[in-house]
Amino acid sequence: MAINDSNPASGYSSLNGKPGFEEVNDFHTNSDVDNRLESQHHTLGKGPYQAAPGNHTHKLTELSDFPGVGTDNYYFQSNGDGTFQWATVNAGAPGAMNWKQATGSGTTTSSPTPPVTLFSAPSITSTAGPVFINVSGYVHANSTPRNWTVQLYRGSTPIGVAHSYDFDTTNDDLAFGFSFIDNVSPNTYTYSLRLVNSPSGTLTWSAEINVIELTGAIGPTGGTGATGPTGATGPTGPTGPKGDTGNTGATGTAATIAVGTTTTGAAGTSASVTNSGTSSAATFNFTVPRGDTGATGATGSTGAAGVGYDNVTSTSTITIGSGLKTFTLVSSYAGAFTSGSRIRAVHSDTPTYWMEGYANYIGGGTLIITVDAYNGSGSHNLWRFSISGEKGATGSTGSTGATGATGPTGPTGPTGATGATGAGVQSGGTTGQILAKASATDYDTQWVNTPPPTINATSPLAWNSGTSTMSVDLSSYVETTDSRLSNARTPTAHASTHTSGGSDAITVAQSQVTSLTSDLAAKAPLASPALTGTPTAPTAATTVNNTQVATTAFVKSVIPFAMAAGVITLNGNGTRTRSGTVTFPTGRFSVAPIVTVGGENGNLLPTIGTPTATGMTITLTHIDNTNWNASYEVRWMAIQMASGSASG
C-alpha cells in the first residue's frame, strides 16, 4: 500500500491545508515505531525524535498527531492504480475507513502446547472487499536462545504462512513483523496472532495488529497519463507461402566448370584430373603427387634440466600409517610426478621409516598420497619422495615354523559345590562299633559291636577284649638254621639288564598291561584326527603365514570384528567446502573404527574428521579453491578389526 505525497522531495506534503505524509510502502515494519509528526519521524536532523533509516510502522493513530486532523475525518481512498491516499470525509466519500487495531503483551509458558493464542483484534465486518492485516512487535528470550514461530488466524483457521525467527544469544531481543491480504467475502471476521511452536523456557513479547478493509469509495477518473515510450521491435514474422511459378526465363548460358576435390597422390606418381560432372557442367577433381622428403632440420637447443626426484621435499608433520596423507611441498615439483604415480615418501633422518601409495593429487604445492604400505611409526616432518615400483605378486607360503613353547598353566579354577550326601551311609554308632551289612540289599547297613575272633588253642593270635586289639606271636615259627635268612643278605643288582637291548630284556604284551589297549584307543591319531569336545591349541601371532593351526582367537584378530558402509550426499551450496555427519548403526562398534572414503568427482577431495564409535564427519573440499553447487556422493566404509580394538 502506498500513501500519496504531493511533494516527495520536501519530506512531507500538504493535504487540504493540513500537514501531510511522506510516501511509504506496504506499512514498512520494524520495532522502530514513532508516533511523532511525520516531519520529525522521517527527516533526519529535524528534532530529537527522528527515525534512523530502515523499516518501521506507520500507525493509524498518527492522524491524531496532526493539528486539526482527526481519525473520524479521514480514510484511505483508492487511486485506482494500486495506491491509496488519505482523504477527508465529504459529500462524495462513503464514510470513515473501516479498520480495527489491538495491542498485546505477555510472557509465554515453557514448552506450551501449540497453537497458543497470544491476542486478537476486534472483529471487523467486511462489506465488499479483501482485508489487509499487519502485525509488528518484539520478543525477548529470557534464557537459552530458541525459536519463535507465529502465524495469523482467521477464527480457528490459520492463514498465510508461519513466520519463524531464531535468537542469536541468550537474553536476545528480536523485532518481527509481517502483513497478509485476506481475500474474503463480506462477513464478520476476528483475526488473532498465535504461537505455533513449543519453545522451551519462556519468552516475553509485545505486539500490535492492524486490520483494514481495502475497499473505499471510487474516486473520479484521473487524467490521461503521458504516452509511454515506444516498445522494442517485435520478432520477424514467419515466412509467407510460396509464390506462383514465374515465367520461363531466357536461354541459359554456356557450360560451367567447377573445382571438385583435391587429393594428394603418392610420391613419384603423375598428376591427374578427372571430371565427375557433365559436359555442360563439369566438376574437375585433381590428384597432385606428394613431393620429396625435405632435408632434416637443425637440432633444437637443449631444454632446461628436469626436476630430480630427490629435489622434491616436504616439511609437513605426518603420522606414519595408512590412508590419505597430505604433504606441502617446499620446492619445485613440475614434471617430477603426476596423479596416479606410485610414490614412496622416505623420512630423511631415518630412511627405514617410509610410506608408499598412489598419488591422488599433485598441484598448487600440495601432494596427496593414499598410503597402502608403510614401515615405522610416529609423526615426522622431513620427507623426500621417489617413484616406487608396483607391488609384486604374493610369494609362496613359507615352511612351517617351529612350534612355540607351551604357555604357562592357567590358574586353578574355583572349588566346586559340595555334592549331595550319598545314600545308605548310616549315621551314629559308638566307639568300637563297626558298620556291617544287615541284608543283601545295597546300602542296607547297621552299626554293630566288634565280635571277638575265634582263636584255636595252637594259634599264635591273642585277643585283648579290653582294647579290642589282636596280637600275633610268631617266635615259634621263625627258622633260624637256614643260611638264606641271614640278616646280612644283599639282593643281586641286575635290574638294568632287563631294559630294552639288555641281556635279559623283558617283553610284555600290550594286552597284558591293564587298560593300555583301551587307553590308546581313546587317543587321537596323528593323521587326520577327529577331535571332539573343545580342543585347544597355541594362538599364532597375526604376522604368521604358514600351516600352523588357526585358533578362533587368531581368526578374530585378523578379520573384521565389525564393519559398516554407506553413502552420504553433499551439496556445495556455493561454497568451497561442505561437511556432513555420518551416524554408524547403533551398537555396531565398541571403539572408533578404521574408515576409508571415496568420491565420484576428481576435483572434490573427501576427508574425514576423527571417527568415534558412533559416527564421524565427512568433508568435501574443492582442490582448486573453487565454490561448487551440485550434489555429489561420498562412499565410506568403517571396519573394527577386533573386540575393543580399532586396529585389531
C-alpha positions as CSV (number, residue, x, y, z in Angstrom):
1,M,0.0,0.0,0.0
2,A,1.3,3.5,-0.8
3,I,0.2,6.8,0.5
4,N,0.4,9.7,-2.0
5,D,2.8,12.5,-1.3
6,S,2.2,15.7,-3.3
7,N,5.8,16.9,-2.7
8,P,8.0,13.8,-2.0
9,A,11.3,15.8,-2.3
10,S,10.4,18.0,0.6
11,G,10.0,15.1,3.0
12,Y,6.4,16.0,3.8
13,S,3.3,17.4,1.9
14,S,0.0,19.2,2.5
15,L,-3.4,17.7,2.1
16,N,-6.4,20.2,2.2
17,G,-4.1,22.6,4.1
18,K,-3.2,20.0,6.8
19,P,0.3,18.6,7.5
20,G,0.9,15.8,5.0
21,F,2.6,12.3,5.0
22,E,5.8,11.1,3.5
23,E,5.3,8.2,1.0
24,V,5.6,4.7,2.5
25,N,5.4,1.2,1.0
26,D,3.4,-1.7,2.4
27,F,3.4,-0.4,6.0
28,H,7.1,-0.9,6.3
29,T,7.6,-2.7,9.6
30,N,10.2,-2.8,12.3
31,S,10.4,-2.2,16.0
32,D,11.3,1.4,15.2
33,V,7.8,2.9,15.9
34,D,7.5,6.7,16.4
35,N,4.1,8.5,16.8
36,R,5.6,11.9,16.3
37,L,4.9,14.3,13.4
38,E,5.9,13.0,10.0
39,S,8.3,15.9,9.6
40,Q,10.1,14.6,12.6
41,H,9.5,10.9,12.0
42,H,11.1,10.8,8.6
43,T,13.5,13.6,8.3
44,L,17.0,13.1,9.8
45,G,18.2,16.1,11.7
46,K,14.8,17.6,12.5
47,G,14.3,17.4,16.2
48,P,15.1,14.7,18.8
49,Y,12.6,12.1,17.5
50,Q,13.8,11.5,14.0
51,A,14.0,7.8,12.9
52,A,17.1,6.0,11.7
53,P,16.9,4.7,8.1
54,G,15.2,1.3,7.9
55,N,11.8,-0.4,8.2
56,H,9.2,0.9,10.6
57,T,5.5,1.0,11.2
58,H,3.0,3.8,10.3
59,K,0.4,3.6,12.9
60,L,-3.2,4.7,12.1
61,T,-3.2,6.7,15.3
62,E,-0.6,9.0,13.8
63,L,-3.6,11.1,12.4
64,S,-4.2,12.4,15.9
65,D,-0.7,13.9,16.0
66,F,-1.5,16.4,13.3
67,P,-3.3,19.6,14.3
68,G,-6.9,19.8,13.0
69,V,-6.9,16.2,11.7
70,G,-8.9,13.6,13.5
71,T,-9.3,9.9,12.7
72,D,-13.0,10.4,12.2
73,N,-12.5,12.8,9.4
74,Y,-10.0,10.8,7.2
75,Y,-9.9,7.5,5.5
76,F,-7.9,5.6,2.9
77,Q,-9.1,6.4,-0.7
78,S,-8.1,4.2,-3.6
79,N,-6.4,5.9,-6.5
80,G,-7.3,3.1,-8.9
81,D,-3.7,2.1,-9.6
82,G,-2.9,0.0,-6.5
83,T,-2.0,3.1,-4.4
84,F,-4.1,4.8,-1.7
85,Q,-4.1,8.3,-0.1
86,W,-5.6,9.9,3.0
87,A,-8.8,11.8,2.1
88,T,-11.3,13.8,4.1
89,V,-14.8,12.7,4.6
90,N,-17.1,14.8,2.4
91,A,-20.3,14.5,0.4
92,G,-18.6,12.3,-2.2
93,A,-17.0,9.9,0.3
94,P,-18.6,6.8,1.8
95,G,-17.5,7.5,5.3
96,A,-14.7,6.7,7.6
97,M,-12.2,4.0,6.8
98,N,-13.2,0.5,8.1
99,W,-10.3,-0.6,10.4
100,K,-9.6,-2.2,13.7
101,Q,-6.5,-2.2,15.9
102,A,-5.3,-4.0,19.0
103,T,-2.1,-4.3,21.1
104,G,-1.0,-7.1,23.4
105,S,1.9,-8.2,25.5
106,G,2.8,-11.1,27.9
107,T,5.1,-14.0,28.7
108,T,4.7,-17.5,27.3
109,T,4.9,-20.6,29.4
110,S,7.7,-23.1,28.9
111,S,7.0,-25.7,26.2
112,P,3.4,-24.8,25.7
113,T,1.0,-27.0,23.5
114,P,0.6,-25.1,20.2
115,P,-1.3,-23.3,18.9
116,V,-1.4,-20.7,21.7
117,T,-3.5,-17.5,21.1
118,L,-1.4,-14.5,22.1
119,F,-4.0,-11.8,21.4
120,S,-6.8,-10.9,19.0
121,A,-8.0,-7.8,17.1
122,P,-11.6,-6.7,17.5
123,S,-14.0,-8.3,15.0
124,I,-14.2,-6.5,11.6
125,T,-17.2,-6.6,9.2
126,S,-16.1,-6.7,5.6
127,T,-18.6,-5.1,3.2
128,A,-17.2,-5.7,-0.2
129,G,-13.5,-6.3,-0.4
130,P,-10.3,-8.0,1.0
131,V,-8.9,-7.4,4.4
132,F,-5.3,-6.2,5.0
133,I,-3.7,-7.4,8.3
134,N,-0.4,-6.1,9.6
135,V,1.5,-7.4,12.6
136,S,4.6,-6.0,14.3
137,G,6.3,-6.2,17.6
138,Y,9.2,-7.6,19.5
139,V,10.1,-10.7,21.6
140,H,12.7,-11.3,24.3
141,A,14.4,-14.7,25.0
142,N,14.6,-15.0,28.8
143,S,17.2,-17.7,28.8
144,T,18.7,-20.1,26.3
145,P,18.4,-19.0,22.6
146,R,15.4,-20.6,20.9
147,N,12.9,-20.2,18.0
148,W,9.8,-18.0,17.9
149,T,7.2,-19.1,15.3
150,V,3.9,-17.3,14.9
151,Q,1.0,-17.3,12.4
152,L,-2.1,-15.3,11.7
153,Y,-5.5,-17.0,12.3
154,R,-9.0,-16.1,11.0
155,G,-11.2,-17.5,13.7
156,S,-9.8,-21.0,14.1
157,T,-8.3,-21.2,10.6
158,P,-4.6,-20.4,10.0
159,I,-4.0,-18.0,7.1
160,G,-0.8,-17.1,5.3
161,V,2.4,-18.9,6.3
162,A,4.0,-19.4,9.7
163,H,6.8,-16.9,10.4
164,S,9.8,-18.3,12.2
165,Y,12.5,-16.2,13.9
166,D,15.7,-17.5,15.6
167,F,17.5,-15.9,18.5
168,D,21.3,-15.4,18.3
169,T,22.2,-15.3,22.0
170,T,20.7,-15.6,25.5
171,N,18.5,-12.6,26.6
172,D,18.3,-11.5,22.9
173,D,15.7,-9.0,21.7
174,L,14.1,-9.8,18.3
175,A,11.9,-7.5,16.3
176,F,9.3,-9.1,14.0
177,G,6.6,-8.1,11.5
178,F,4.6,-9.3,8.5
179,S,1.5,-8.5,6.5
180,F,-1.2,-10.5,4.8
181,I,-4.2,-9.7,2.5
182,D,-7.1,-12.0,3.2
183,N,-9.4,-12.1,0.1
184,V,-12.7,-12.9,1.9
185,S,-16.4,-12.4,1.0
186,P,-18.5,-9.9,3.0
187,N,-18.9,-11.1,6.6
188,T,-17.7,-10.5,10.1
189,Y,-14.2,-11.9,11.0
190,T,-11.9,-12.0,14.0
191,Y,-8.1,-12.1,13.4
192,S,-5.6,-13.3,16.1
193,L,-1.9,-13.9,16.4
194,R,-0.9,-17.4,17.7
195,L,2.3,-19.1,18.8
196,V,2.6,-22.3,16.7
197,N,5.7,-23.9,18.0
198,S,6.6,-25.1,21.6
199,P,9.8,-23.3,22.7
200,S,11.4,-24.4,26.0
201,G,11.8,-21.8,28.6
202,T,9.8,-18.5,28.5
203,L,9.6,-15.6,26.0
204,T,8.4,-12.1,26.8
205,W,6.6,-10.4,23.9
206,S,4.8,-7.2,22.9
207,A,2.9,-6.7,19.6
208,E,0.4,-4.7,17.6
209,I,-2.2,-5.9,15.0
210,N,-3.9,-3.6,12.5
211,V,-6.9,-4.9,10.4
212,I,-8.1,-2.7,7.4
213,E,-10.7,-3.3,4.8
214,L,-9.2,-2.4,1.4
215,T,-12.4,-1.1,-0.2
216,G,-13.3,2.6,-0.3
217,A,-15.3,5.0,-2.5
218,I,-14.5,5.1,-6.2
219,G,-12.8,8.4,-6.9
220,P,-13.2,10.5,-10.1
221,T,-11.5,9.3,-13.2
222,G,-7.9,10.5,-13.3
223,G,-6.4,12.4,-16.2
224,T,-4.9,10.5,-19.1
225,G,-1.3,9.7,-18.4
226,A,1.6,10.6,-20.6
227,T,2.3,8.4,-23.7
228,G,4.7,5.7,-22.8
229,P,7.9,5.0,-24.7
230,T,7.8,3.1,-28.0
231,G,8.2,-0.6,-27.3
232,A,11.0,-2.7,-28.8
233,T,10.6,-4.1,-32.3
234,G,8.9,-7.4,-32.3
235,P,10.4,-10.6,-33.8
236,T,10.4,-11.3,-37.5
237,G,7.2,-13.0,-38.6
238,P,7.1,-16.4,-40.3
239,T,8.0,-16.9,-43.9
240,G,5.0,-16.3,-46.2
241,P,3.6,-19.0,-48.6
242,K,5.4,-20.0,-51.8
243,G,4.6,-17.7,-54.7
244,D,3.3,-18.7,-58.1
245,T,5.8,-20.1,-60.7
246,G,7.4,-17.3,-62.7
247,N,7.6,-17.0,-66.5
248,T,10.1,-19.0,-68.5
249,G,13.5,-17.3,-68.4
250,A,15.8,-16.6,-71.3
251,T,18.1,-19.2,-72.8
252,G,20.8,-20.2,-70.3
253,T,24.5,-19.5,-70.5
254,A,27.2,-21.9,-71.8
255,A,28.6,-24.9,-69.9
256,T,30.1,-24.3,-66.5
257,I,33.3,-25.5,-64.8
258,A,33.7,-26.2,-61.1
259,V,36.6,-27.4,-58.9
260,G,35.7,-30.6,-57.1
261,T,38.2,-32.5,-54.8
262,T,42.0,-32.1,-54.5
263,T,43.8,-35.3,-53.4
264,T,47.4,-35.9,-52.5
265,G,48.9,-38.8,-54.5
266,A,51.8,-41.0,-53.7
267,A,55.3,-39.6,-54.3
268,G,56.6,-40.2,-57.8
269,T,53.2,-40.6,-59.5
270,S,51.8,-38.4,-62.2
271,A,49.3,-35.6,-61.6
272,S,45.8,-36.3,-62.9
273,V,42.4,-34.5,-63.5
274,T,39.0,-36.2,-63.7
275,N,35.5,-34.8,-64.5
276,S,32.8,-36.1,-62.1
277,G,30.2,-33.7,-63.6
278,T,28.7,-33.5,-67.1
279,S,29.9,-32.0,-70.4
280,S,27.8,-28.8,-69.8
281,A,28.5,-28.6,-66.0
282,A,32.0,-30.0,-65.5
283,T,33.4,-30.7,-62.0
284,F,37.2,-31.3,-62.1
285,N,38.8,-33.4,-59.4
286,F,42.6,-33.0,-59.1
287,T,45.2,-35.6,-57.8
288,V,48.6,-34.0,-57.0
289,P,51.6,-36.3,-56.1
290,R,53.4,-35.8,-52.8
291,G,56.8,-34.1,-53.1
292,D,60.1,-35.5,-52.0
293,T,61.0,-35.5,-48.3
294,G,62.8,-32.3,-47.2
295,A,66.2,-32.1,-45.6
296,T,66.5,-32.7,-41.8
297,G,66.1,-29.5,-39.8
298,A,68.7,-28.1,-37.4
299,T,68.8,-29.6,-33.9
300,G,66.9,-27.6,-31.4
301,S,68.5,-26.1,-28.3
302,T,68.8,-28.3,-25.1
303,G,65.8,-27.9,-22.8
304,A,66.0,-26.9,-19.2
305,A,67.1,-29.6,-16.7
306,G,64.1,-31.5,-15.3
307,V,63.4,-31.8,-11.6
308,G,65.1,-34.8,-10.0
309,Y,63.0,-36.8,-7.6
310,D,65.4,-36.1,-4.7
311,N,64.8,-32.4,-5.1
312,V,61.1,-32.8,-4.2
313,T,60.8,-32.4,-0.4
314,S,58.3,-31.6,2.3
315,T,58.5,-30.4,5.9
316,S,54.9,-31.3,6.7
317,T,54.4,-33.3,10.0
318,I,52.8,-36.6,9.0
319,T,51.9,-39.6,11.2
320,I,53.1,-42.9,9.6
321,G,50.2,-45.1,8.8
322,S,47.7,-46.0,6.0
323,G,45.1,-43.7,4.4
324,L,45.2,-40.2,2.9
325,K,48.4,-38.3,3.7
326,T,48.7,-34.6,2.5
327,F,52.2,-33.1,2.1
328,T,53.0,-29.4,1.4
329,L,56.0,-29.3,-1.0
330,V,58.8,-26.9,-0.3
331,S,60.5,-27.0,-3.7
332,S,59.6,-27.2,-7.4
333,Y,57.9,-30.4,-8.4
334,A,56.9,-29.7,-12.1
335,G,57.3,-32.8,-14.1
336,A,58.6,-35.0,-11.3
337,F,55.3,-36.7,-10.5
338,T,51.8,-37.0,-11.9
339,S,48.5,-38.1,-10.4
340,G,48.3,-41.9,-10.5
341,S,52.1,-42.3,-9.9
342,R,53.1,-44.8,-7.2
343,I,55.3,-42.7,-4.8
344,R,57.4,-43.5,-1.8
345,A,57.8,-40.9,0.9
346,V,61.0,-41.5,3.0
347,H,61.9,-39.8,6.3
348,S,65.2,-38.0,5.6
349,D,66.7,-38.7,9.1
350,T,65.5,-42.3,9.4
351,P,65.4,-43.9,5.9
352,T,63.9,-47.1,7.3
353,Y,60.7,-45.0,8.0
354,W,58.7,-44.8,4.8
355,M,55.1,-44.7,3.4
356,E,54.1,-45.8,-0.1
357,G,51.0,-45.4,-2.3
358,Y,49.3,-43.8,-5.3
359,A,49.2,-40.0,-5.8
360,N,45.6,-38.8,-5.6
361,Y,46.5,-35.2,-6.4
362,I,49.5,-33.0,-7.1
363,G,49.2,-29.3,-7.7
364,G,49.5,-25.9,-6.1
365,G,52.3,-27.1,-3.9
366,T,50.3,-30.0,-2.5
367,L,50.8,-33.7,-2.8
368,I,48.2,-36.2,-1.6
369,I,49.0,-39.9,-1.4
370,T,46.7,-42.8,-0.5
371,V,49.1,-44.9,1.6
372,D,48.7,-48.7,1.4
373,A,52.1,-49.8,2.7
374,Y,54.4,-48.3,5.3
375,N,57.2,-49.1,7.8
376,G,57.9,-47.3,11.1
377,S,55.7,-45.3,13.4
378,G,55.3,-41.9,15.0
379,S,55.0,-38.4,13.5
380,H,57.8,-36.9,11.4
381,N,58.4,-33.8,9.3
382,L,61.4,-34.2,7.0
383,W,60.4,-36.1,3.8
384,R,61.8,-36.8,0.4
385,F,60.0,-38.5,-2.5
386,S,60.7,-41.0,-5.3
387,I,58.9,-43.1,-7.8
388,S,58.0,-46.6,-6.4
389,G,57.6,-49.8,-8.3
390,E,54.3,-51.6,-8.5
391,K,53.6,-54.2,-5.8
392,G,54.8,-57.7,-6.8
393,A,52.7,-60.8,-6.7
394,T,52.3,-62.5,-3.3
395,G,55.1,-65.0,-2.8
396,S,54.6,-68.7,-2.0
397,T,53.9,-69.8,1.6
398,G,57.0,-70.4,3.6
399,S,57.7,-73.5,5.5
400,T,56.1,-74.1,8.9
401,G,58.0,-72.5,11.7
402,A,58.9,-74.4,14.9
403,T,56.2,-74.9,17.4
404,G,56.4,-72.3,20.2
405,A,56.9,-73.2,23.8
406,T,53.9,-74.3,25.8
407,G,52.4,-71.5,27.7
408,P,52.2,-71.4,31.5
409,T,49.5,-73.4,33.2
410,G,46.4,-71.4,33.9
411,P,45.3,-70.7,37.5
412,T,43.4,-73.3,39.4
413,G,39.6,-73.0,38.9
414,P,37.3,-72.3,41.9
415,T,36.3,-75.2,44.1
416,G,33.1,-76.8,43.0
417,A,30.0,-77.0,45.2
418,T,29.8,-79.8,47.8
419,G,28.0,-82.9,46.4
420,A,24.8,-84.3,47.9
421,T,25.2,-86.9,50.7
422,G,25.4,-90.5,49.3
423,A,22.6,-93.0,50.0
424,G,22.9,-95.9,52.5
425,V,25.5,-94.5,54.9
426,Q,24.3,-94.8,58.4
427,S,24.9,-92.1,60.9
428,G,25.6,-92.6,64.6
429,G,27.5,-95.5,66.1
430,T,29.7,-95.7,69.3
431,T,33.4,-96.2,69.9
432,G,34.5,-99.7,68.9
433,Q,31.4,-100.4,66.7
434,I,31.7,-101.3,63.0
435,L,29.4,-100.8,60.0
436,A,28.1,-104.2,58.8
437,K,25.6,-105.3,56.1
438,A,22.2,-106.1,57.5
439,S,21.0,-107.9,54.3
440,A,22.0,-108.5,50.7
441,T,20.3,-105.2,49.7
442,D,22.7,-102.4,48.7
443,Y,23.3,-99.8,51.4
444,D,21.3,-101.8,54.0
445,T,23.9,-101.4,56.8
446,Q,23.9,-101.1,60.6
447,W,26.3,-100.3,63.4
448,V,27.3,-103.5,65.5
449,N,29.7,-104.2,68.3
450,T,33.1,-105.7,67.3
451,P,32.9,-109.6,67.7
452,P,35.9,-111.3,69.4
453,P,37.9,-113.6,67.0
454,T,37.8,-117.3,67.3
455,I,41.3,-118.4,68.4
456,N,42.5,-122.0,68.2
457,A,44.5,-123.3,71.1
458,T,47.5,-123.6,68.8
459,S,47.0,-120.2,67.3
460,P,49.7,-117.6,67.9
461,L,46.9,-114.9,67.9
462,A,45.9,-113.4,71.2
463,W,42.7,-111.1,71.6
464,N,42.7,-108.3,74.1
465,S,39.0,-107.6,74.8
466,G,39.8,-104.5,76.9
467,T,41.4,-102.7,74.0
468,S,39.7,-104.7,71.2
469,T,43.1,-105.4,69.6
470,M,44.8,-108.6,68.4
471,S,48.5,-109.6,68.9
472,V,50.4,-112.2,67.0
473,D,53.3,-114.3,68.5
474,L,55.4,-115.8,65.7
475,S,58.5,-116.6,67.6
476,S,57.9,-120.3,67.4
477,Y,57.6,-120.1,63.6
478,V,61.0,-118.4,62.8
479,E,63.5,-120.6,61.0
480,T,66.9,-120.0,62.5
481,T,69.0,-122.7,60.8
482,D,68.6,-121.6,57.1
483,S,71.6,-119.5,56.0
484,R,69.5,-117.8,53.3
485,L,67.6,-116.0,56.0
486,S,70.7,-114.2,57.3
487,N,70.1,-110.6,58.1
488,A,73.2,-109.7,56.0
489,R,71.9,-111.0,52.7
490,T,72.0,-108.4,49.9
491,P,69.9,-108.9,46.7
492,T,71.8,-109.1,43.4
493,A,71.6,-105.8,41.4
494,H,70.7,-106.7,37.9
495,A,67.5,-104.7,37.1
496,S,69.5,-102.8,34.4
497,T,69.8,-105.9,32.4
498,H,66.0,-106.1,31.9
499,T,65.9,-102.9,29.8
500,S,65.4,-103.0,26.0
501,G,68.5,-104.4,24.4
502,G,69.8,-105.8,27.7
503,S,71.0,-109.4,28.2
504,D,67.7,-110.5,29.6
505,A,65.3,-107.8,28.4
506,I,61.7,-108.3,29.4
507,T,58.9,-108.2,26.8
508,V,55.4,-107.6,27.9
509,A,52.4,-107.9,25.5
510,Q,50.2,-104.8,25.2
511,S,47.1,-106.8,26.2
512,Q,48.8,-107.8,29.4
513,V,49.1,-104.2,30.6
514,T,45.9,-103.2,32.4
515,S,43.7,-100.7,30.4
516,L,46.6,-100.0,27.9
517,T,44.6,-101.0,24.8
518,S,41.5,-99.0,25.7
519,D,43.6,-96.0,26.8
520,L,45.4,-96.0,23.4
521,A,42.1,-96.3,21.5
522,A,40.8,-93.2,23.2
523,K,43.7,-91.1,21.9
524,A,43.5,-89.1,18.6
525,P,45.8,-90.4,15.8
526,L,48.5,-88.1,14.3
527,A,47.0,-88.4,10.9
528,S,43.5,-86.8,10.3
529,P,42.4,-86.8,14.0
530,A,38.7,-86.4,14.6
531,L,38.7,-84.3,17.8
532,T,35.6,-83.9,20.0
533,G,34.7,-81.6,22.9
534,T,36.6,-78.3,23.0
535,P,40.2,-78.9,21.8
536,T,42.7,-76.0,22.3
537,A,45.9,-75.0,20.6
538,P,48.5,-72.2,20.9
539,T,47.3,-68.9,19.3
540,A,49.6,-67.7,16.5
541,A,50.8,-64.1,16.1
542,T,48.9,-62.0,13.5
543,T,52.1,-61.9,11.3
544,V,52.3,-65.8,11.0
545,N,51.6,-67.1,7.5
546,N,52.1,-70.9,7.5
547,T,50.3,-74.2,8.0
548,Q,50.0,-73.8,11.8
549,V,46.6,-74.4,13.3
550,A,44.5,-71.2,13.5
551,T,42.5,-70.9,16.7
552,T,39.3,-68.9,17.0
553,A,41.3,-66.2,18.8
554,F,43.7,-65.9,15.8
555,V,40.8,-65.7,13.4
556,K,39.1,-62.9,15.3
557,S,42.4,-60.9,15.4
558,V,42.9,-60.9,11.6
559,I,39.3,-60.5,10.2
560,P,37.0,-57.6,10.9
561,F,35.2,-57.7,14.2
562,A,32.5,-55.4,12.8
563,M,32.0,-53.3,9.7
564,A,29.6,-50.8,8.1
565,A,29.4,-48.9,4.8
566,G,27.3,-46.3,3.2
567,V,26.9,-43.2,1.0
568,I,26.4,-39.6,2.1
569,T,25.3,-36.9,-0.4
570,L,26.8,-33.4,0.0
571,N,25.8,-30.2,-1.9
572,G,28.3,-27.3,-2.0
573,N,25.6,-24.6,-2.0
574,G,28.0,-22.1,-3.4
575,T,30.9,-22.8,-1.0
576,R,34.3,-24.5,-1.5
577,T,33.9,-26.8,1.5
578,R,30.8,-28.8,2.6
579,S,30.6,-31.2,5.6
580,G,28.1,-33.8,6.7
581,T,27.7,-36.2,9.6
582,V,27.6,-40.0,9.3
583,T,26.0,-41.9,12.2
584,F,27.0,-45.6,12.5
585,P,24.4,-48.2,13.2
586,T,23.6,-48.3,16.9
587,G,26.0,-50.6,18.9
588,R,27.9,-51.7,15.7
589,F,31.3,-50.5,17.0
590,S,32.7,-50.7,20.5
591,V,35.7,-48.3,19.7
592,A,36.5,-45.9,16.9
593,P,36.8,-48.0,13.6
594,I,39.2,-47.6,10.7
595,V,37.5,-45.5,7.9
596,T,38.1,-45.2,4.2
597,V,36.3,-42.7,1.9
598,G,36.0,-42.2,-1.9
599,G,34.2,-39.6,-4.1
600,E,32.8,-39.5,-7.6
601,N,34.4,-36.2,-8.7
602,G,38.1,-35.8,-9.2
603,N,38.1,-32.1,-8.2
604,L,36.4,-32.7,-4.9
605,L,38.7,-34.2,-2.1
606,P,36.8,-36.2,0.6
607,T,38.4,-36.1,4.1
608,I,37.1,-37.3,7.5
609,G,37.2,-36.0,11.0
610,T,38.4,-38.1,13.9
611,P,35.9,-41.1,13.9
612,T,34.2,-42.3,17.2
613,A,32.4,-45.5,17.9
614,T,29.1,-43.7,17.0
615,G,30.0,-41.7,13.9
616,M,32.2,-39.2,12.1
617,T,32.2,-36.1,9.9
618,I,32.9,-36.2,6.2
619,T,34.1,-33.0,4.3
620,L,34.2,-32.4,0.6
621,T,36.7,-29.7,-0.5
622,H,37.3,-28.4,-4.0
623,I,41.0,-28.7,-4.7
624,D,41.2,-25.6,-6.9
625,N,39.8,-23.2,-4.3
626,T,36.5,-23.0,-6.3
627,N,33.0,-22.8,-5.0
628,W,30.6,-25.6,-6.1
629,N,26.8,-26.2,-6.1
630,A,26.0,-29.6,-7.4
631,S,25.3,-32.7,-5.2
632,Y,27.9,-35.5,-5.1
633,E,28.0,-38.8,-3.3
634,V,30.8,-39.8,-0.9
635,R,31.2,-43.6,-0.3
636,W,32.5,-44.7,3.1
637,M,33.4,-47.9,4.8
638,A,34.3,-48.4,8.5
639,I,36.0,-51.6,10.0
640,Q,36.7,-52.6,13.6
641,M,39.3,-55.4,13.4
642,A,38.8,-56.9,16.9
643,S,36.6,-56.6,20.0
644,G,37.6,-53.5,21.9
645,S,40.3,-52.6,19.4
646,A,40.1,-50.4,16.2
647,S,43.3,-51.9,14.7
648,G,42.9,-55.5,15.6
